[in-house]
Each structure stands twice: as structure tokens, then as C-alpha cells.
Amino acid sequence: MKQVTEKFNWEDFPVQKIEKKHDIKGVAKREALVEEPCSLSNGNVIEGEIKQEADNYIHKHQTKLRKYLEKVEDNQNKLSSYLQQNHFDPIVNSLDSKFHSKANEKEIALNDLHNNYKTFKEEQNQFRKYHQLSREPNFATAGNTIKHLGLILILFLVEAFLNGSMLQGALVGGPVEGVGTAVAVAGLNCLASGLAGYYIFKKINHLEKKTKILWGFFAMVWTTFIVYLNFCLGAYRSKSEEVFQKIYGSASETQSLSVEQSLETLSKAITPWSSEIEFMFVGLMLAFVGIFFAVLSIISGLLYNDTYPGYGNVGRKVNNYKNKIRKTFKSYAKDISKLFAQHNKKLQETFDNIRKKELNYWDTNTNIIQKEFVNYEQKVNSVQRGSKHIIDEYRKENIKVRKSSPPSYFDKEYSLSEEVKCPLKVFPDISFHYMSDQEREQKKLKFLNSIDINFKQSEKDIEELQNVSINKQKELHEKYNTN
């Protein structure tokens, strides 16, 4: 709805211009010299022309004012109809429809998730009974995954750094080859051992004896390999240090063994238990650090996603659906809260808009009609006074010059009829919207009361829907809660 901002402007009734145009005094003298109008006359031409000027002026402005008032009336009809309607019920109905749709959508989702949860929960119970487990699974979560992977990565980086520092002078390639070898050994000790802990050592806990024995053998092989590898590396480092001391007196970063010396040292290091190998402190440290880091990695892989093979995966499936159900509960609360907030805001905005805009527009338009009706009366009365003044000037001059008695109608003052002067009669189609100040205030109060009643009722309806929503949320929690 838009407020009527246009204004209607009246032109001034040109009294002097009309007097000059019709030469009022000159005509009055000329007609008086010939005793016109005669004593028995009921009127004359010049007065008829003056009346016609007044009629033309009034008719012209009546036509323009009628078109203007029709625009105001059209706007006023729309506003009156708008203000009589209940604009809050559609908002409540929209909220009711969207709420039940959203609640049904969430209930269907929860029902599907809960059915899957029960299926995998039953699978977990069967798994526990079959494998004779009396505890809940220690399944891998995102936090556990980050913790275990982070530990293995830290172990890998630390060992790579330590191995590189200890080996750089003992290899043909110096620091570069030292780093390469250090990274390779650290990868076996940490990364590969972590995988071995998860895929090999975990299966030692299996219920079936054959599986225990088979994977126990593989675990023993890997343990032997790791111990052997690290002692070989320690033996190589110790033997290299021994050669350095014999040749150079000591080992430093600027010195390295020749190819022949490295190969000879390597051939002896592959049998670290031989009498030719005498472990130095750095060599022993290198071996035990590697074994220690490998053990930590194996333990990390073993503990990750439960120590019993397959049990963590079963538990994780159950937990995934449990989390999905929990997230659905949270999303239900969030979505419904957002839905109510949006409609409450829309309800308040509609209420404020009607009171501050539409109702004020109606009040302004009613005031415009009232003002234009009063203004019309004033302008028409002004025309009547102006026309009377012109006619009185004619009659006064005519009486002054003529010798005979003036006609009797000279005693009758010029005036416009009530049919012309009364705007309620001139504009009957628009008069319906004309109101006095008192009537306008009463009608406005009536609109206000109706708006307030509808608004408060809508607020109560929304409160009832909120209670329904709370009860629905409780019902869903009781029906689909997994705790």
C-alpha cells in the first residue's frame, strides 16, 4: 500500500479579470441609459454571463477534484479492505504447516537411523557373544585417529632425525646418504610397525586358536626382523666408529669412509652377534632407540580401533548411527527454533507495518478527503462572494444612472444552490469515506482494537505450537534415544 502524496491545487477565481472582460460598469451605464433591464424583467444577459463564469469555474475544478478524489478513494478502499483482514492467521498457518512438515521429516529420518542403529547394535551383540567378549568396543574416533597417527608421525620424525645424526659419518654418501638411510629405517620402525601392530599383532588376540598361532608366527617374524635390523644398524655404526678411530683417530662430520671400508664394515654388521662386533655407546643407542620406537608404534597400532580384531569396526558402525541420531536431534531443535524465530519476526514486522504504515495511510487519506471537502466549501463560497461582488457592482452602477425604478430581482442577493456548495452532494461516491475528526478517531480505534486482538490471538496460537514442538521433541527423544 502507498500513501497518497499528491496535492490538489485550486486556481484563484479571477474577479478583476472577469469585471474587465465583461466591462461591468460600462455595460451597467449603457443599459441604464436605455432603462435596461426593465422594471418587470427577471434577469439580464450580463448577470447570466457572470453566473456562467462562476459555473464554468466550479465545474472545471469539480471535474479535476473528482478525478483526484477517485484516486484517494481507490487507495482508501484498498486500505479499508486491507485493515479489515486478519493478516496474522496466514503467518500462523504457514508456521503450523512448515513445523509439522519439518517434524515429520525429522521423525522419518530418525526412524530410519534408529532401525539401522538397532541392526548394527544387534550385530555388535552377536559379535561379542560369538567372540566371548564382555566389554564394549573401544572403536576409533576422529580424536583417537589423530592421536595415534600423530604419535607415529612424531616417532618417525624424531627417529629419522636421531638416525641421521648418528649415521651421517658412517656412510659413503655422508649426510645425504645418512638421511636417506635414517628415513628408510625410521619408516620401517615406526610406519611399518604401526601397520604391523594393527594388522598382525591385533590378530594374536583372536578367539580361534589357529588364527592366534598363525598371526603369532607373523608377529614373531616381524619382531625378529625389527630387532635384527636395528642391531645390524647399531653394529654398523659401532664398527664404523671403530674404523674411524683407527684411521683418523676420531669421527667427525667432515670425514667419511671409503667405498671399500663401508662395504667391509657392512659385511661384518649383518652378523651383529659375531665376536668381531664390539658395540659402542652410539651404536647401542641407535639399536635400542629403533627397537623402542618400533615397540611404541606396534602398541599404538594394536590399541587403535580396539585390541580385538574387527570389534572396533563393529562398534564404530553402531557409534556412527548413534552420532547421526544425536545430530538429527540437534538439527531438529535448531531448525524448529529458527523456524519459530522467522515467523515470530514476520508476525511482529506485519503488526508494526500495519500500525505504523497502513493505518496511518488510511488516517492520512481520510484526512485528505475531509480537508478537500472543507476546502471545496471554502472555494465555492469564495466564488459565490466574488460573483456576488461583480453582480452587485453592476446593479449599483445601473441604479445610479437609470431614471426608472430597478427591477425587483435586484433586491435578491446572488447565491449558489446547496447542490453545488455541499461536497457530500457533489461527490456522493466519495462521501462514504468522509468523516469528521471524531468519527475518524473512532474508526481508527476500532481498527486498532481489531488489529491488536488478532495479533494477540496469533501470539497465543504460536505459543501453543511451541508447546506442541516441545512435546514432539520429548516424544522423539523418548522413542529414538540411544543412551
SEMI-703916 format. One record per residue (C-alpha): residue number from 1; residue in three letters; chain; x, y, z. Coordinates in pm, 1 decimal, always signed. Layout:
<rs>
NUM	Ala	A	X	Y	Z
...
</rs>
This chain:
<rs>
1	Met	A	+0.0	+0.0	+0.0
2	Lys	A	+117.0	+351.4	-81.5
3	Gln	A	+27.6	+677.9	+78.4
4	Val	A	-133.2	+947.1	-140.3
5	Thr	A	+125.2	+1222.2	-162.7
6	Glu	A	-22.1	+1430.8	-446.3
7	Lys	A	-198.3	+1755.6	-358.6
8	Phe	A	-491.7	+1921.9	-529.5
9	Asn	A	-443.7	+2288.8	-619.2
10	Trp	A	-724.3	+2536.9	-679.8
11	Glu	A	-684.4	+2829.0	-915.1
12	Asp	A	-794.8	+3167.6	-782.4
13	Phe	A	-1134.6	+3292.1	-901.3
14	Pro	A	-1034.7	+3594.6	-1123.2
15	Val	A	-1285.3	+3862.2	-1010.2
16	Gln	A	-1099.2	+4159.2	-1156.1
17	Lys	A	-1030.2	+3976.9	-1478.6
18	Ile	A	-1398.4	+3891.4	-1519.0
19	Glu	A	-1500.8	+4251.8	-1442.1
20	Lys	A	-1259.9	+4378.7	-1704.0
21	Lys	A	-1356.0	+4111.0	-1955.4
22	His	A	-1726.0	+4192.6	-1933.9
23	Asp	A	-1681.0	+4571.0	-1877.3
24	Ile	A	-1924.8	+4556.9	-1586.1
25	Lys	A	-1955.5	+4932.5	-1515.2
26	Gly	A	-1963.7	+5029.3	-1882.9
27	Val	A	-2238.1	+4778.8	-1962.1
28	Ala	A	-2430.3	+4884.4	-1649.3
29	Lys	A	-2425.6	+5253.1	-1759.8
30	Arg	A	-2521.1	+5180.2	-2118.7
31	Glu	A	-2808.4	+4955.2	-2017.9
32	Ala	A	-2925.4	+5207.9	-1756.0
33	Leu	A	-2944.8	+5485.0	-2018.0
34	Val	A	-3199.2	+5281.6	-2209.5
35	Glu	A	-3373.9	+5172.2	-1891.5
36	Glu	A	-3247.6	+4814.0	-1915.3
37	Pro	A	-3325.3	+4585.0	-1764.3
38	Cys	A	-3686.5	+4694.9	-1742.6
39	Ser	A	-3867.3	+4707.8	-1411.1
40	Leu	A	-4060.0	+4390.2	-1486.7
41	Ser	A	-3755.3	+4191.4	-1600.1
42	Asn	A	-3645.1	+3873.5	-1418.2
43	Gly	A	-3284.3	+3892.3	-1528.5
44	Asn	A	-3035.1	+4019.0	-1781.0
45	Val	A	-2761.2	+3897.9	-2008.8
46	Ile	A	-2460.3	+4032.0	-1816.9
47	Glu	A	-2562.3	+3869.8	-1489.6
48	Gly	A	-2622.4	+3547.9	-1675.5
49	Glu	A	-2267.3	+3567.0	-1814.8
50	Ile	A	-2124.8	+3627.7	-1467.7
51	Lys	A	-2315.8	+3327.0	-1332.0
52	Gln	A	-2188.6	+3125.0	-1626.6
53	Glu	A	-1828.8	+3225.3	-1542.5
54	Ala	A	-1884.9	+3102.1	-1186.8
55	Asp	A	-2046.6	+2780.0	-1306.8
56	Asn	A	-1762.8	+2713.1	-1551.2
57	Tyr	A	-1501.2	+2773.1	-1283.7
58	Ile	A	-1673.8	+2544.7	-1036.4
59	His	A	-1743.2	+2273.0	-1293.1
60	Lys	A	-1381.5	+2278.7	-1409.3
61	His	A	-1249.9	+2227.4	-1057.0
62	Gln	A	-1521.4	+1977.9	-971.4
63	Thr	A	-1404.3	+1759.2	-1260.9
64	Lys	A	-1037.7	+1779.7	-1158.5
65	Leu	A	-1116.2	+1732.1	-790.5
66	Arg	A	-1338.9	+1433.0	-867.4
67	Lys	A	-1053.2	+1258.9	-1050.6
68	Tyr	A	-816.1	+1336.9	-764.8
69	Leu	A	-1060.8	+1212.3	-502.8
70	Glu	A	-1125.0	+896.4	-704.4
71	Lys	A	-754.4	+810.7	-670.7
72	Val	A	-774.6	+875.2	-298.4
73	Glu	A	-1094.6	+671.5	-279.3
74	Asp	A	-941.3	+379.7	-469.1
75	Asn	A	-646.1	+378.0	-232.2
76	Gln	A	-877.5	+417.1	+63.2
77	Asn	A	-1095.5	+124.9	-46.5
78	Lys	A	-787.9	-97.5	-64.4
79	Leu	A	-663.2	+22.9	+272.4
80	Ser	A	-1000.5	-22.6	+438.6
81	Ser	A	-1029.5	-372.7	+298.1
82	Tyr	A	-670.8	-449.5	+399.9
83	Leu	A	-720.2	-324.6	+756.0
84	Gln	A	-1034.3	-532.9	+798.4
85	Gln	A	-849.3	-854.0	+709.7
86	Asn	A	-660.9	-1075.0	+953.7
87	His	A	-304.1	-1073.7	+824.0
88	Phe	A	-165.3	-1279.0	+1112.3
89	Asp	A	-355.8	-1603.6	+1057.1
90	Pro	A	-171.2	-1681.8	+730.1
91	Ile	A	+160.6	-1646.3	+916.6
92	Val	A	+43.9	-1884.8	+1189.1
93	Asn	A	-93.8	-2127.9	+928.5
94	Ser	A	+235.5	-2116.3	+738.4
95	Leu	A	+427.6	-2186.6	+1060.6
96	Asp	A	+193.3	-2472.6	+1150.2
97	Ser	A	+235.0	-2630.7	+806.6
98	Lys	A	+614.1	-2592.8	+796.3
99	Phe	A	+654.9	-2711.6	+1155.2
100	His	A	+459.6	-3033.5	+1101.5
101	Ser	A	+636.6	-3091.4	+770.4
102	Lys	A	+977.3	-3046.8	+934.2
103	Ala	A	+879.9	-3259.8	+1235.0
104	Asn	A	+757.6	-3541.6	+1006.1
105	Glu	A	+1075.5	-3516.0	+801.0
106	Lys	A	+1293.3	-3546.8	+1112.7
107	Glu	A	+1084.4	-3832.5	+1250.9
108	Ile	A	+1120.3	-4028.7	+926.6
109	Ala	A	+1496.8	-3968.0	+931.4
110	Leu	A	+1520.1	-4069.7	+1297.9
111	Asn	A	+1315.8	-4382.3	+1235.3
112	Asp	A	+1548.3	-4492.7	+952.9
113	Leu	A	+1861.0	-4412.6	+1156.5
114	His	A	+1726.3	-4588.8	+1463.4
115	Asn	A	+1641.3	-4901.9	+1263.5
116	Asn	A	+1997.2	-4909.1	+1127.5
117	Tyr	A	+2130.7	-4843.9	+1475.7
118	Lys	A	+1934.8	-5139.9	+1615.4
119	Thr	A	+2054.7	-5361.2	+1328.2
120	Phe	A	+2422.5	-5283.1	+1388.9
121	Lys	A	+2374.1	-5293.4	+1766.4
122	Glu	A	+2239.6	-5644.9	+1731.1
123	Glu	A	+2534.6	-5727.4	+1505.4
124	Gln	A	+2769.1	-5593.2	+1775.1
125	Asn	A	+2597.6	-5805.8	+2042.6
126	Gln	A	+2623.3	-6115.9	+1824.9
127	Phe	A	+2990.2	-6041.6	+1757.5
128	Arg	A	+3053.3	-6002.0	+2131.2
129	Lys	A	+2874.0	-6328.9	+2215.0
130	Tyr	A	+3048.0	-6524.1	+1938.7
131	His	A	+3395.3	-6397.1	+2036.0
132	Gln	A	+3317.9	-6421.6	+2410.6
133	Leu	A	+3379.1	-6054.8	+2484.4
134	Ser	A	+3236.4	-5897.7	+2799.7
135	Arg	A	+3322.0	-5531.8	+2733.0
136	Glu	A	+3213.1	-5256.5	+2497.4
137	Pro	A	+3428.4	-5197.2	+2187.7
138	Asn	A	+3699.4	-4932.2	+2201.7
139	Phe	A	+3629.1	-4810.3	+1848.9
140	Ala	A	+3834.2	-4545.6	+1673.0
141	Thr	A	+3703.9	-4191.2	+1679.4
142	Ala	A	+3835.2	-3891.3	+1489.4
143	Gly	A	+4022.0	-3783.8	+1803.2
144	Asn	A	+4176.4	-4128.8	+1852.0
145	Thr	A	+4280.2	-4144.7	+1488.8
146	Ile	A	+4454.3	-3808.9	+1511.2
147	Lys	A	+4621.0	-3910.6	+1838.8
148	His	A	+4757.7	-4243.0	+1710.2
149	Leu	A	+4863.2	-4110.4	+1369.6
150	Gly	A	+5020.3	-3808.9	+1538.4
151	Leu	A	+5218.1	-4029.2	+1775.9
152	Ile	A	+5352.4	-4248.5	+1494.5
153	Leu	A	+5438.9	-3942.4	+1284.7
154	Ile	A	+5623.6	-3780.6	+1576.3
155	Leu	A	+5812.1	-4104.6	+1643.3
156	Phe	A	+5903.1	-4126.9	+1275.8
157	Leu	A	+6034.5	-3770.7	+1259.0
158	Val	A	+6229.4	-3798.2	+1585.5
159	Glu	A	+6389.2	-4129.5	+1488.1
160	Ala	A	+6469.4	-4003.4	+1138.3
161	Phe	A	+6648.8	-3706.6	+1291.9
162	Leu	A	+6836.7	-3917.0	+1550.5
163	Asn	A	+6933.9	-4184.5	+1296.5
164	Gly	A	+7051.8	-3922.1	+1051.3
165	Ser	A	+7267.7	-3757.5	+1315.3
166	Met	A	+7423.4	-4087.0	+1419.2
167	Leu	A	+7477.7	-4230.6	+1069.5
168	Gln	A	+7591.2	-3936.3	+859.0
169	Gly	A	+7964.6	-4000.4	+902.7
170	Ala	A	+7940.8	-4374.3	+869.2
171	Leu	A	+7812.5	-4394.7	+508.9
172	Val	A	+7981.5	-4340.2	+174.8
173	Gly	A	+7741.1	-4063.3	+79.8
174	Gly	A	+7793.1	-3871.5	+403.1
175	Pro	A	+7499.8	-3663.0	+537.4
176	Val	A	+7277.1	-3716.5	+230.9
177	Glu	A	+7301.1	-4093.9	+240.6
178	Gly	A	+7276.5	-4080.8	+619.1
179	Val	A	+6944.5	-3900.9	+598.1
180	Gly	A	+6816.4	-4142.4	+332.0
181	Thr	A	+6905.2	-4446.6	+536.0
182	Ala	A	+6769.8	-4285.3	+852.7
183	Val	A	+6433.0	-4213.9	+686.6
184	Ala	A	+6410.6	-4568.9	+547.6
185	Val	A	+6487.2	-4732.3	+882.6
186	Ala	A	+6255.5	-4490.0	+1068.7
187	Gly	A	+5981.1	-4575.8	+820.7
188	Leu	A	+6019.1	-4945.1	+896.6
189	Asn	A	+6045.1	-4893.5	+1272.5
190	Cys	A	+5752.1	-4651.2	+1300.9
191	Leu	A	+5522.1	-4654.6	+998.4
192	Ala	A	+5553.8	-5020.2	+906.1
193	Ser	A	+5548.8	-5129.8	+1271.8
194	Gly	A	+5234.5	-4926.7	+1328.5
195	Leu	A	+5065.8	-5111.2	+1041.0
196	Ala	A	+5202.1	-5441.4	+1173.5
197	Gly	A	+5054.5	-5363.4	+1513.1
198	Tyr	A	+4713.5	-5301.5	+1356.3
199	Tyr	A	+4703.3	-5585.7	+1100.7
200	Ile	A	+4928.5	-5853.6	+1261.4
201	Phe	A	+4966.6	-5816.8	+1637.5
202	Lys	A	+4596.5	-5739.8	+1689.4
203	Lys	A	+4502.9	-6082.5	+1549.9
204	Ile	A	+4700.3	-6258.0	+1822.7
205	Asn	A	+4401.2	-6175.2	+2049.1
206	His	A	+4161.6	-6368.3	+1823.5
207	Leu	A	+3941.0	-6630.9	+1987.6
208	Glu	A	+4029.7	-6904.8	+1738.7
209	Lys	A	+4349.9	-7087.5	+1827.9
210	Lys	A	+4459.7	-7142.4	+1468.7
211	Thr	A	+4433.4	-6775.1	+1396.2
212	Lys	A	+4628.2	-6692.6	+1712.1
213	Ile	A	+4910.1	-6928.1	+1617.1
214	Leu	A	+4926.4	-6814.7	+1254.1
215	Trp	A	+4938.3	-6443.5	+1328.1
216	Gly	A	+5154.2	-6500.7	+1635.3
217	Phe	A	+5411.3	-6652.3	+1399.3
218	Phe	A	+5393.3	-6348.9	+1171.0
219	Ala	A	+5427.9	-6122.1	+1476.1
220	Met	A	+5735.9	-6313.4	+1586.7
221	Val	A	+5885.4	-6283.7	+1238.9
222	Trp	A	+5827.3	-5909.0	+1234.7
223	Thr	A	+5965.5	-5867.2	+1587.1
224	Thr	A	+6273.6	-6067.4	+1494.7
225	Phe	A	+6317.5	-5863.6	+1177.9
226	Ile	A	+6291.5	-5530.9	+1362.8
227	Val	A	+6532.3	-5640.2	+1637.4
228	Tyr	A	+6777.7	-5777.7	+1378.9
229	Leu	A	+6753.1	-5467.1	+1159.0
230	Asn	A	+6818.7	-5228.0	+1443.4
231	Phe	A	+7106.5	-5431.6	+1586.7
232	Cys	A	+7259.2	-5452.2	+1237.7
233	Leu	A	+7232.2	-5076.4	+1213.3
234	Gly	A	+7382.6	-5036.3	+1559.2
235	Ala	A	+7659.3	-5282.4	+1473.6
236	Tyr	A	+7735.0	-5095.8	+1152.6
237	Arg	A	+7752.6	-4765.7	+1340.7
238	Ser	A	+7978.8	-4915.3	+1607.1
239	Lys	A	+8210.7	-5085.2	+1355.5
240	Ser	A	+8229.8	-4764.9	+1150.2
241	Glu	A	+8326.4	-4569.9	+1461.4
242	Glu	A	+8597.2	-4827.4	+1533.8
243	Val	A	+8736.9	-4789.7	+1180.1
244	Phe	A	+8729.7	-4411.4	+1209.7
245	Gln	A	+8929.6	-4424.3	+1530.8
246	Lys	A	+9192.1	-4649.4	+1374.4
247	Ile	A	+9228.6	-4438.2	+1059.1
248	Tyr	A	+9159.4	-4081.5	+1170.5
249	Gly	A	+9179.9	-4104.5	+1545.3
250	Ser	A	+8813.4	-3988.6	+1578.5
251	Ala	A	+8492.2	-3943.1	+1371.9
252	Ser	A	+8364.4	-3605.5	+1251.8
253	Glu	A	+8110.4	-3466.6	+1005.5
254	Thr	A	+8385.9	-3378.6	+754.5
255	Gln	A	+8514.3	-3735.8	+737.5
256	Ser	A	+8360.2	-4044.9	+579.1
257	Leu	A	+8458.2	-4398.5	+495.7
258	Ser	A	+8566.4	-4506.9	+151.9
259	Val	A	+8353.0	-4744.4	-53.3
260	Glu	A	+8575.0	-5043.5	+28.9
261	Gln	A	+8572.8	-4959.4	+400.2
262	Ser	A	+8194.4	-4915.1	+403.0
263	Leu	A	+8133.2	-5247.0	+224.1
264	Glu	A	+8371.7	-5431.7	+454.1
265	Thr	A	+8204.4	-5278.2	+758.5
266	Leu	A	+7859.7	-5362.0	+622.0
267	Ser	A	+7952.9	-5727.5	+562.9
268	Lys	A	+8051.9	-5760.6	+926.1
269	Ala	A	+7744.5	-5570.0	+1055.7
270	Ile	A	+7498.8	-5821.8	+907.7
271	Thr	A	+7606.6	-6061.7	+1180.4
272	Pro	A	+7582.5	-5834.4	+1485.1
273	Trp	A	+7620.4	-6132.2	+1721.2
274	Ser	A	+7969.4	-6217.0	+1590.4
275	Ser	A	+8276.7	-6163.9	+1806.3
276	Glu	A	+8413.9	-5914.8	+1558.5
277	Ile	A	+8143.6	-5661.5	+1654.3
278	Glu	A	+8204.8	-5463.6	+1966.0
279	Phe	A	+7907.9	-5232.9	+2028.3
280	Met	A	+7992.6	-4871.3	+2102.9
281	Phe	A	+7763.2	-4645.7	+2304.6
282	Val	A	+7622.1	-4467.7	+1995.7
283	Gly	A	+7564.4	-4800.0	+1821.0
284	Leu	A	+7376.8	-4942.5	+2117.6
285	Met	A	+7174.8	-4621.0	+2144.4
286	Leu	A	+7090.9	-4643.7	+1774.0
287	Ala	A	+6971.7	-5003.7	+1809.6
288	Phe	A	+6770.2	-4955.4	+2126.7
289	Val	A	+6610.7	-4627.5	+2007.9
290	Gly	A	+6494.6	-4800.3	+1690.5
291	Ile	A	+6358.1	-5101.3	+1882.2
292	Phe	A	+6192.0	-4877.1	+2141.7
293	Phe	A	+6022.5	-4662.8	+1875.6
294	Ala	A	+5914.3	-4975.5	+1687.4
295	Val	A	+5757.8	-5117.0	+2006.3
296	Leu	A	+5571.7	-4790.1	+2068.9
297	Ser	A	+5442.2	-4791.7	+1710.4
298	Ile	A	+5331.9	-5155.8	+1737.3
299	Ile	A	+5146.4	-5079.2	+2061.9
300	Ser	A	+4981.8	-4773.4	+1901.9
301	Gly	A	+4865.0	-4982.1	+1604.5
302	Leu	A	+4748.3	-5258.7	+1839.0
303	Leu	A	+4541.4	-5023.3	+2057.5
304	Tyr	A	+4393.0	-4830.0	+1763.6
305	Asn	A	+4028.6	-4927.0	+1691.3
306	Asp	A	+4020.6	-5186.6	+1974.0
307	Thr	A	+4271.8	-5459.8	+2051.7
308	Tyr	A	+4037.4	-5735.4	+1930.9
309	Pro	A	+4033.3	-5766.3	+1550.4
310	Gly	A	+3711.9	-5644.8	+1388.7
311	Tyr	A	+3546.0	-5542.5	+1715.5
312	Gly	A	+3630.8	-5176.1	+1670.2
313	Asn	A	+3476.4	-5166.8	+1320.8
314	Val	A	+3154.3	-5318.2	+1451.7
315	Gly	A	+3143.1	-5067.5	+1736.2
316	Arg	A	+3221.2	-4778.2	+1503.3
317	Lys	A	+2920.0	-4859.7	+1285.4
318	Val	A	+2695.1	-4850.6	+1591.3
319	Asn	A	+2852.6	-4527.5	+1709.8
320	Asn	A	+2816.6	-4366.0	+1365.8
321	Tyr	A	+2441.0	-4413.7	+1371.3
322	Lys	A	+2429.9	-4307.7	+1734.3
323	Asn	A	+2605.3	-3983.9	+1638.1
324	Lys	A	+2375.5	-3936.6	+1339.4
325	Ile	A	+2070.9	-3971.9	+1566.3
326	Arg	A	+2223.9	-3721.7	+1810.7
327	Lys	A	+2294.9	-3477.9	+1524.5
328	Thr	A	+1938.7	-3520.0	+1397.4
329	Phe	A	+1806.4	-3430.0	+1743.4
330	Lys	A	+2025.7	-3118.2	+1743.4
331	Ser	A	+1928.9	-3021.9	+1389.0
332	Tyr	A	+1561.5	-3067.5	+1476.8
333	Ala	A	+1595.4	-2829.6	+1773.0
334	Lys	A	+1797.1	-2582.6	+1564.3
335	Asp	A	+1568.4	-2591.4	+1258.8
336	Ile	A	+1247.9	-2563.7	+1461.1
337	Ser	A	+1391.1	-2280.6	+1671.0
338	Lys	A	+1494.0	-2098.9	+1353.3
339	Leu	A	+1150.0	-2160.1	+1201.1
340	Phe	A	+969.9	-2011.3	+1502.0
341	Ala	A	+1212.2	-1717.1	+1516.0
342	Gln	A	+1148.8	-1637.4	+1147.5
343	His	A	+769.6	-1643.8	+1184.8
344	Asn	A	+774.5	-1450.2	+1511.7
345	Lys	A	+981.6	-1185.9	+1340.2
346	Lys	A	+746.1	-1181.4	+1041.8
347	Leu	A	+444.9	-1157.8	+1276.1
348	Gln	A	+597.2	-859.5	+1458.4
349	Glu	A	+700.1	-690.8	+1132.8
350	Thr	A	+348.9	-731.7	+992.5
351	Phe	A	+198.9	-591.7	+1312.6
352	Asp	A	+434.0	-291.6	+1312.0
353	Asn	A	+381.7	-234.3	+940.8
354	Ile	A	+1.1	-226.4	+974.7
355	Arg	A	+7.0	+8.1	+1273.4
356	Lys	A	+281.2	+240.7	+1154.9
357	Lys	A	+212.0	+243.2	+781.7
358	Glu	A	-120.9	+111.6	+653.0
359	Leu	A	-324.8	+250.4	+942.4
360	Asn	A	-150.5	+586.9	+918.2
361	Tyr	A	-200.8	+586.8	+540.4
362	Trp	A	-572.1	+527.9	+597.1
363	Asp	A	-579.4	+806.8	+855.3
364	Thr	A	-395.5	+1042.3	+618.7
365	Asn	A	-624.8	+960.6	+325.6
366	Thr	A	-934.0	+1013.8	+540.1
367	Asn	A	-790.3	+1344.5	+649.2
368	Ile	A	-723.8	+1436.1	+284.4
369	Ile	A	-1088.3	+1373.0	+193.8
370	Gln	A	-1205.1	+1573.0	+492.5
371	Lys	A	-965.0	+1853.8	+410.6
372	Glu	A	-1062.0	+1864.9	+42.9
373	Phe	A	-1433.4	+1870.3	+127.1
374	Val	A	-1380.2	+2163.7	+364.6
375	Asn	A	-1155.9	+2331.4	+110.0
376	Tyr	A	-1420.3	+2279.8	-157.6
377	Glu	A	-1681.0	+2456.7	+52.8
378	Gln	A	-1444.2	+2743.8	+116.7
379	Lys	A	-1352.6	+2781.9	-251.1
380	Val	A	-1713.9	+2765.2	-369.4
381	Asn	A	-1813.6	+3022.2	-107.0
382	Ser	A	-1528.1	+3235.9	-231.9
383	Val	A	-1665.3	+3204.6	-587.6
384	Gln	A	-2008.9	+3296.6	-461.0
385	Arg	A	-1870.1	+3607.5	-289.2
386	Gly	A	-1669.9	+3706.9	-594.9
387	Ser	A	-1964.5	+3658.6	-829.5
388	Lys	A	-2194.4	+3847.1	-591.3
389	His	A	-1943.0	+4132.3	-578.3
390	Ile	A	-1936.7	+4159.9	-959.5
391	Ile	A	-2318.0	+4146.0	-988.2
392	Asp	A	-2357.8	+4399.9	-704.5
393	Glu	A	-2118.8	+4633.6	-886.4
394	Tyr	A	-2330.9	+4604.3	-1199.2
395	Arg	A	-2657.3	+4666.5	-1012.2
396	Lys	A	-2519.1	+4961.1	-813.6
397	Glu	A	-2394.3	+5136.2	-1127.2
398	Asn	A	-2715.0	+5058.6	-1313.4
399	Ile	A	-2934.5	+5203.2	-1033.9
400	Lys	A	-2718.4	+5515.2	-1013.7
401	Val	A	-2762.9	+5601.9	-1385.1
402	Arg	A	-3114.2	+5484.8	-1466.9
403	Lys	A	-3419.7	+5710.3	-1410.3
404	Ser	A	-3680.9	+5440.3	-1366.9
405	Ser	A	-3714.1	+5201.1	-1078.8
406	Pro	A	-3487.5	+4895.9	-1091.2
407	Pro	A	-3638.7	+4550.8	-1138.2
408	Ser	A	-3744.4	+4371.3	-820.8
409	Tyr	A	-3489.4	+4088.9	-863.2
410	Phe	A	-3212.8	+4346.2	-788.1
411	Asp	A	-3315.1	+4307.9	-423.6
412	Lys	A	-3238.0	+3937.1	-428.4
413	Glu	A	-2873.0	+3852.7	-345.2
414	Tyr	A	-2681.1	+3617.1	-571.1
415	Ser	A	-2604.7	+3279.1	-414.7
416	Leu	A	-2519.9	+2926.1	-525.7
417	Ser	A	-2751.2	+2635.9	-453.9
418	Glu	A	-2675.1	+2379.0	-181.3
419	Glu	A	-2649.4	+2116.0	-454.0
420	Val	A	-2337.0	+2298.5	-571.9
421	Lys	A	-2199.4	+2415.5	-239.9
422	Cys	A	-2225.6	+2088.0	-41.8
423	Pro	A	-1939.0	+1845.0	-128.4
424	Leu	A	-2133.3	+1548.2	+9.9
425	Lys	A	-2393.7	+1608.4	-261.9
426	Val	A	-2142.0	+1698.0	-532.8
427	Phe	A	-1926.9	+1387.3	-468.2
428	Pro	A	-2174.5	+1123.8	-342.4
429	Asp	A	-1948.3	+829.8	-439.4
430	Ile	A	-1666.4	+960.4	-222.4
431	Ser	A	-1880.4	+1088.4	+62.9
432	Phe	A	-1876.4	+736.4	+212.6
433	His	A	-1515.3	+796.1	+319.8
434	Tyr	A	-1579.1	+1143.2	+455.2
435	Met	A	-1554.4	+1157.4	+833.0
436	Ser	A	-1532.5	+1420.0	+1098.4
437	Asp	A	-1230.4	+1422.2	+1328.9
438	Gln	A	-1426.1	+1241.0	+1594.1
439	Glu	A	-1559.5	+979.4	+1352.4
440	Arg	A	-1211.3	+927.9	+1208.7
441	Glu	A	-1058.8	+871.2	+1553.5
442	Gln	A	-1335.3	+628.0	+1646.8
443	Lys	A	-1287.6	+432.0	+1325.8
444	Lys	A	-911.0	+430.5	+1375.7
445	Leu	A	-951.3	+299.7	+1730.8
446	Lys	A	-1181.7	+30.1	+1600.7
447	Phe	A	-918.7	-78.4	+1351.0
448	Leu	A	-652.4	-71.6	+1624.4
449	Asn	A	-859.0	-287.8	+1856.5
450	Ser	A	-923.6	-539.7	+1581.3
451	Ile	A	-553.6	-549.8	+1486.2
452	Asp	A	-444.1	-591.9	+1849.0
453	Ile	A	-695.9	-870.5	+1911.5
454	Asn	A	-588.3	-1062.3	+1600.8
455	Phe	A	-220.1	-1011.4	+1683.0
456	Lys	A	-254.5	-1133.9	+2042.6
457	Gln	A	-454.3	-1434.8	+1928.3
458	Ser	A	-182.5	-1519.6	+1677.1
459	Glu	A	+80.0	-1491.3	+1950.4
460	Lys	A	-119.6	-1737.9	+2160.8
461	Asp	A	-150.3	-1973.1	+1862.7
462	Ile	A	+226.2	-1964.2	+1812.4
463	Glu	A	+284.3	-2028.7	+2182.6
464	Glu	A	+58.6	-2333.5	+2157.2
465	Leu	A	+257.5	-2451.6	+1855.9
466	Gln	A	+578.0	-2405.8	+2054.4
467	Asn	A	+436.5	-2627.6	+2328.6
468	Val	A	+344.0	-2884.0	+2063.2
469	Ser	A	+700.1	-2859.9	+1932.6
470	Ile	A	+848.5	-2916.3	+2280.2
471	Asn	A	+623.7	-3216.6	+2337.5
472	Lys	A	+712.5	-3353.3	+1994.8
473	Gln	A	+1081.0	-3317.0	+2072.4
474	Lys	A	+1035.7	-3503.4	+2402.3
475	Glu	A	+838.4	-3773.5	+2223.4
476	Leu	A	+1114.2	-3821.0	+1964.9
477	His	A	+1381.9	-3835.9	+2236.5
478	Glu	A	+1189.4	-4098.4	+2431.2
479	Lys	A	+1123.6	-4302.7	+2117.5
480	Tyr	A	+1462.7	-4283.6	+1944.3
481	Asn	A	+1712.8	-4202.7	+2218.2
482	Thr	A	+2009.2	-4447.1	+2219.3
483	Asn	A	+2158.8	-4364.8	+2560.6
</rs>
